[in-house]
Amino acid sequence: MYNSKISGLGYFVPDNVVTNDDLSKIMDTNDEWIQERTGIKERRHVIKGEDTTSTMGVKAARIAIERAGLDKDEIDFIVFATLSPDYYFPGPGVLVQRDLGIKTVGAIDIRNQCSGFVYGISLADQYIKSGMYRNVLVIGSELHSAGLDMTTRGRGVSVIFGDGAGAVVLSREEDNTKGILSTHLHSEGAHAEELSLIAPGMGKRWVLDILEDNDPNDESYYPYMNGQFVFKNAVVRFSEVIMEGLKANNLGPADIDLLIPHQANLRISQFVQKKFGLRDDQVYNNIMKYGNTTAASIPIALTEAWELGKIKEGDLVVLAAFGSGFTWGSAIIRW
Ligand SMILES: CC(C)(COP(=O)(O)OP(=O)(O)OC[C@H]1O[C@@H](n2cnc3c(N)ncnc32)[C@H](O)[C@@H]1OP(=O)(O)O)[C@@H](O)C(=O)NCCC(=O)NCCS
């Protein structure tokens, strides 16, 4: 059995900065409300036509592959996590294979929303552990702004989410005291609809029903979030799954060098930080600049933290996520 380590990492965010004041010009909201509830000051939105979920993923992936010191043809497998794919099908994994010009390796798409990246690296880790693959590209990318209700009706959701992509290359590590020590994944489908986007789906309303209704006020095309219920579940699940990961490795909160929580809401991160008694410099947050970028948030934050020199060899880095599904997970990494 091998371990897997992060051998390269990169991110891409669109240049277009959208501040809270910008949003207050198109809906009934304000900077104070958004910052007080979420910590968000601004986010990035793609300018239509300039990028898609897959093209942002490709840009982040190129940086990650280069930093791993690999040729693109040394990538053995592609994992792509997103809730905002370019197409309903096929998923963006194959678009990355095409756009990077990688040989015909396997590509898989992960539909686990905010936990998508943690699920993705868990999957990649298993392939590497088993010896099946040596280098796996894992991407998280989201183009939320294309599908949000940017009117007052949608303000409870639309002010929170932003666009961007992050990517890592996981590579074989022979020393099993290093790299990804463990991942823990969970789901609770009882709350599936509490944070969801129902259309276009093949559930109770089929595509033909939607076409027949032809209703411009159809809200099922927009994400729905029961904010307070999500918040309450998030703080409990984040804490549980971090402890689960630490315990499985005979570690405790005092061993954490850097916690990178999924950037759901600054208040959630602060709650978790307090619960584990971590200092400000032991938790990396960038939701203030980018909003919640769902599957992209952890790889963007991880890359930024690494670029800022906040991660040193031997550090214990903990990743944790919670989101729609509900799904949640953690990864314990010895850098
Ligand atoms: C979404 C969230 C910020 C909302 O905060 P909240 O304190 O629960 O606010 P509520 O939804 O109860 O709304 C309070 C009021 O603000 C209003 N409001 C909602 N969005 C608003 C906005 N963007 N600007 C101004 N007012 C807004 C509501 O209409 C409501 O008004 P009312 O009291 O007159 O009815 C909060 O619930 C949250 O962060 N939840 C977790 C979300 C999350 O992390 N999601 C990602 C999971 S991966």
The ligand as a Gaussian input file, in Angstrom:
#p B3LYP/6-31G(d) Opt

LIG

0 1
 C      -27.840000      32.359000       4.751000
 C      -27.612000      33.039000       6.086000
 C      -26.443000      34.010000       5.987000
 C      -28.863000      33.819000       6.418000
 O      -28.718000      34.424000       7.678000
 P      -29.912000      34.351000       8.744000
 O      -29.471000      35.090000       9.932000
 O      -30.263000      32.905000       8.889000
 O      -31.003000      35.164000       8.003000
 P      -32.506000      34.755000       7.628000
 O      -32.513000      33.834000       6.464000
 O      -33.202000      34.316000       8.881000
 O      -33.070000      36.126000       7.184000
 C      -33.156000      37.235000       8.090000
 C      -33.724000      38.411000       7.352000
 O      -32.776000      38.906000       6.401000
 C      -33.368000      38.963000       5.109000
 N      -32.330000      38.687000       4.099000
 C      -32.018000      37.508000       3.516000
 N      -30.991000      37.686000       2.663000
 C      -30.668000      38.991000       2.717000
 C      -29.700000      39.761000       2.064000
 N      -28.824000      39.230000       1.180000
 N      -29.622000      41.073000       2.352000
 C      -30.461000      41.632000       3.241000
 N      -31.408000      40.942000       3.889000
 C      -31.510000      39.638000       3.625000
 C      -34.448000      37.923000       5.115000
 O      -35.426000      38.197000       4.155000
 C      -34.964000      38.058000       6.530000
 O      -35.825000      39.166000       6.579000
 P      -37.139000      39.147000       7.517000
 O      -36.620000      38.971000       8.907000
 O      -37.752000      40.485000       7.248000
 O      -37.951000      37.982000       7.044000
 C      -27.323000      32.020000       7.197000
 O      -28.476000      31.277000       7.500000
 C      -26.224000      31.087000       6.841000
 O      -25.088000      31.493000       6.678000
 N      -26.523000      29.779000       6.724000
 C      -25.550000      28.797000       6.314000
 C      -25.388000      28.918000       4.859000
 C      -24.244000      28.132000       4.342000
 O      -23.224000      28.019000       4.962000
 N      -24.438000      27.627000       3.156000
 C      -23.449000      26.904000       2.480000
 C      -23.393000      25.555000       3.016000
 S      -22.197000      24.703000       2.254000

